[in-house]
Amino acid sequence: MKHKGLIRSYEMEFAFLYRLSDLAVIVTFMLLLVLKDTNTSMDKDYVILSFVGGISFLFMAESGNLYRSWRTSSFREQMFIVCMSWLMTSALLFMVLYFSEVYPLFDRSILALWVTITPALLLAWRVTFRTVLAYLRKMGFNTRTAIIIGQTPHGITLANEIQNHTEHGVLFDGFYDERSSDRLPSSEYPIKGAVNQALERAKRGEVDYVYIAMPMHAKERIASILNQFSDTTANTYLIPDFFTYNLLHSRWDQIGQVQTLSVFDTPFAGVSSWIKRFEDILFSSIILVLISPILLAIAIGIKLTSKGPVIFKQHRYGLDGRKIEVWKFRSMTTMDQGPNIKQATKNDPRITPFGGFLRRTSLDELPQFINVLQGTMSIVGPRPHAVAHNEEYRQIVARYMLRHKVKPGITGWAQINGYRGETDTLDKMEKRVEFDLDYIHHWSVWMDIKIIFLTVFKGFTGSNAY
């Protein structure tokens, strides 16, 4: 039995309660902080500030589309919108307090706790609500019914995804296709009927989501089906079969009246680019301050153990394939450049004893934090390869140059998964590129933090590093 549940019947009321819950968390936490502080008496100023902060957050969150259905969306995206909305709210409040000269009226420790802990509370109640909702959906409550028009390979893939994620509360109710069985791909899913039968069900309100997964060359048929389903209230989605091309990072854009969909694009556009740059500046600045004694010790060690400069600058491909200079501590007796670079190998006679230690521990790459501050590299991203290697592998490894849709990084997803150091086989390079593109496709701030954290424990050394 399928249970649509109270949430569907009272959707507007639940949306209001969702907003009210956020406001309650923000205001209540402020008042609790004031009550707990024996040196601070409850004052109307704190009440007013908490309500102003709560209402401001609601407006910020509304602009970020926070109060929409998150049924099939990532919690990471929801978490990001909550944190960014609260960050902007806090910045706005502090600006108003500062310029209105009422800042001295408030206890700084209370404000600091309120600003730092509130987003965690906003996320905590969402996690709780999401967990309960996922359980109810698995039990058959608060569900939506989905059908797919066109039993195609990408339609079958979508059906499998729906079936595998019962926590979304989407119930797959079958394929509708008018083709004969000999023209259909092999599948465990039976055909429930023709398109006109699906249309009648949608008109009766029995279907919530309609996914059209027909091949793009059938554009006239697709247009006809879309026109028919516009006479229903079902949410209708078009699943183009060019998604089987494994898009790198796609987004919709519009040039005049023409809509375009990017196939190979960078994830760092708009706000994301500012966040990534802020992350790079913050982490690299802190790290450079912390490791400055180590940098000095390494520089002295290089000068004492071999002749030549301390820093070695190599040409690499950067963002969008532009050439950049990457800084490293010199670890060899020679400094190869140009088209005939030989990749370092095990027991390479060019590597100095001290340089071997630097390379095994990745300490030779520490000057690249300066590259990050310069803006030519990132903390996290695909590792830069020698220009000669780029030109070689772009000819034999599919999608190789797509690595350069982001800045090269000091550490990366490939490195913490074991693909660090020499790539002496084609298979190793293909796996490295696979992980690099996977990073670009799934990038988030939390993924960067995870990679940085894991690098500390498993990314600095490796059997292929010499």
ZIUR-V692243 format. One record per residue. OMEGA is omega in whole degrees, 0 to 359 (999 if undefined). Layout:
OMEGA
OMEGA
This chain:
181
181
178
171
182
184
179
183
182
185
181
180
179
177
177
179
178
179
180
179
177
180
180
179
183
182
183
181
177
182
177
178
180
181
182
181
183
181
183
178
179
184
180
180
178
179
180
181
182
179
177
178
180
180
177
178
180
179
179
181
178
179
177
178
181
187
175
177
179
186
184
183
181
176
178
179
178
179
179
181
178
183
180
179
179
178
179
177
181
179
179
181
182
175
180
180
183
185
177
175
176
181
180
181
186
176
185
181
178
179
181
179
180
182
187
186
182
180
178
178
178
179
183
181
176
178
179
180
181
180
179
181
179
178
180
180
177
178
177
179
176
183
173
181
181
172
180
176
180
178
180
179
180
174
178
177
178
179
178
179
179
181
184
183
181
180
177
179
177
181
179
186
170
177
173
185
183
182
177
186
182
179
183
176
179
184
176
183
177
175
184
180
180
183
182
176
176
180
180
178
179
179
179
179
182
184
179
183
175
178
179
185
181
178
187
180
178
188
180
178
178
180
180
180
178
179
180
183
174
177
177
177
179
172
185
184
176
180
183
181
176
173
177
178
178
180
181
178
190
172
178
176
180
175
186
179
184
176
178
177
179
179
176
185
178
175
185
178
179
183
182
180
177
180
180
180
177
178
181
181
182
184
183
179
180
183
180
177
183
186
182
176
179
178
180
181
179
179
178
180
179
181
182
187
180
179
178
181
178
183
177
181
182
174
178
171
177
180
180
175
178
181
177
174
179
183
175
169
181
181
182
176
177
181
182
173
175
190
186
180
176
181
180
180
179
182
179
183
180
184
178
178
178
178
178
177
180
183
181
182
182
178
178
183
183
178
180
172
174
175
179
178
179
179
180
179
174
174
182
179
177
179
180
176
176
182
180
179
176
182
179
188
178
179
188
179
182
176
184
186
178
174
186
172
173
178
174
185
175
174
184
180
179
185
181
175
172
182
182
177
186
173
188
176
179
181
179
180
179
179
178
179
179
179
178
181
176
177
181
183
186
187
169
177
182
176
177
180
178
181
178
180
182
179
180
186
186
186
185
181
179
183
181
183
177
999
